[in-house]
Amino acid sequence: MSLSDTSAEAAAIQTEIYRRMSGEQRLKVAFELSDFLRGMAMSRIRAEHPEWSDWQVKRELLRITFLPAPLPAGLP
């Protein structure tokens, strides 16, 4: 069972649109979505920790992204 807020018809149309794009266009969309989601995650972290510096927010994003693996040595 798939959890989605997209109807099967809309998903089929979206798939066809992506299929017609060049590899470069699909890669651009992927990068844009990645940047958007990273920004959303950082906004949530900032809302939860308004006292944190930009570095602390970025570090928390790394921690969340790579759990359960520890952050690389040398990151404060």
N, C-alpha and C positions, 0 to 999 in steps of 0.2 A: 504494500500500500504506500503510495507516494503522498507526501504532505506538500501541498502547493496551493497558492491562492490564484493560480493561473488556470483557466479552463483549458481543456484538451484542444479546442479549436484555436485559442490564442497561442498556445504553446506550439502548435503546428505552424502557424503563421510566423512566429518568431524564429523557429528552426529554419524555415525556408528563407527568411531574410538573412540569417547568419550563413546559410549555405551559399547564397549568392554573393556574399562579401569575399573580397580577396583575403589572403592570409594576413596581410598587413592591416587591413581594416578590422579584422577580428582581433588581432593582437592589440590594436589601439583601444578597442572597446574593453578588452580585458584589463588593460592598464588603467583606463578611466574608472572602471568599476572598482578596481583595487584601491585606487587613490580615494574614491568616494567612501568606501567602507572603512579605510584607515582613518579618514577624517571623522566619520561618525563615531568610531570607537574612541578616538582621542577626545571628542566632545563629551562623550559619556564619562570618560575618566576624569576630565576637567570638572564636570558637574559634580561628581562624587568627591573630588579632592581639590576644591578651588584654591587651596593654599599651596599646592604643588607647583614647582617650576616646570618649564617646558621639558627640561631634561628628565625630571621625575615622571612626567606624563609619558614621554617616549619610552622610558625604561619599563614602565608598567605595561605599555602596549607590547613590548618585546616579551615580557614575562608571560602575559596572557597568550600571546601567539605561539610561544614555543613550549608551553607546559606539556608534559611534566618534565621535560629536559631543563636542566639548570641553565641560567644565563652563562655566557662565556666568562672565563676568569678575566679579571682586569676591569670589569664594569662595576662601578661603585654601587 
